[in-house]
Amino acid sequence: MKRTKRFLMNGFILTITNLIMRSMGMVFNLYVSNKIGSEAVGLFSLVMSVYLFAVTLATSGLNLACTNLVSEQFTKGNFLDGLKAVKSCHLFALFLGITTSCVVLIFSNTIAKVWLQNRISPTPLYLIALGLPFIASSSVMNGYFAAVRKAYKSAISQFLEVSIKMMVSIVLLRLVSLKSVEMVCICLLLADVISEIFSCLFLWILYQFDKRQYSKRKVTSITFKKRILKITFPVSITSYIRSGLSTVKQFMVPNRLIVYGLPYSLALSEYGKITGMAFPVITFPNLFISSFSSLLIPEFASLWAGGNYKRILTVCRKILGIATFFCILVIGILMIFSNELSLAIFQNLECAKYIKILSPLILFMCLDNIIDNMLKGLNKQFKVMLYNIIDLGITICLLYFFIPIWGMNGFILTIYISEIFNFSISFYELYQVTGFRFFR
């Protein structure tokens, strides 16, 4: 019961924090989109896809490795061994962060010319490179706090990070000309880098204080470098492929819309309405789910290590049952009040149709998010990533053929096929591992 209460308390804290942060983020995104327009939003989304790909290279599954190793060692009472695992993960993070920064700097000109069609210079990409080592280090410490069931500390860090990012962005956007898309990108990325550096330093201070309570424990001669590589290597390779395919997918949409017959500026505008405006509304309910689902990784890792398989089935039934009911309720609300939401958030009805059309995806997105975290806790992270790669490969093929024929409708149809397929194979894997089914 004590463990359940701690789980619920951590989840509640994360949910409230994420709710506040996501609300702040939506208000901020509204401010930015109204300032720069949907075309600039679409271009910035492409820049961010490069950013996310670089972050994937820099982190390379270290968060998951740290969570699993620390959870395992702390469950056995080997506390200093757990801290040794954190230190080893940090060394990998430093190496990967710096290496990825160098790669981004080397290929920045090519990315700006080929991927972004010279719409901006390489300068924003230099800022991306600057923040990567700090992001890699933060991912390790977030993994540690998740493992020791103190994820609220990560939540506090994220709240401060978002707050700083918003404040710095608003100040910088007031100082530059918003007619220059490049300057807008520079301001937003600079604010992001500043907030990431602050978050990393804050997490480091929290970690230094937290680890003191284990300083008098015994430590063994066990080493973790090989085990970290065993966890991160398959996850990293699949993450690289997945993130690379995801980046290709992002750039493919506006380019295939050109083949359909839209000018590039209009293609970016329509792309921005879905990815930069409608999708944040659609994914907003997922924060209620993701806060708890992220905590399932160390919980399921501990239950699996202890052979408590009946408890795993019980948790699966309760969590997925509640999540299904919640998602259906939210879908109904969004479909009924899509016009009102679009007017309230964006002061126009341009995104209302996209909100209504895409809202049923919430069910598949949320359940897939939960199941993926369950599988990661059951040491099936490689298969999770493999399924995501297969899904992205299929998605890219569908985008290539569907968009030139049906335009944005082809994009939406592809999103539906992708989400339903991803959920289906993840659910089947959960059934294979645990025997879980919705109806007994």
PyMOL commands that set and color helices and strands:
alter all, ss='L'
color gray80, all
select helices_A, chain A and resi 2-59+62-75+79-115+123-147+151-175+181-214+225-260+264-283+286-293+296-305+309-336+338-346+352-358+361-377+381-406+408-434
alter helices_A, ss='H'
color red, helices_A
deselect
rebuild
show_as cartoon
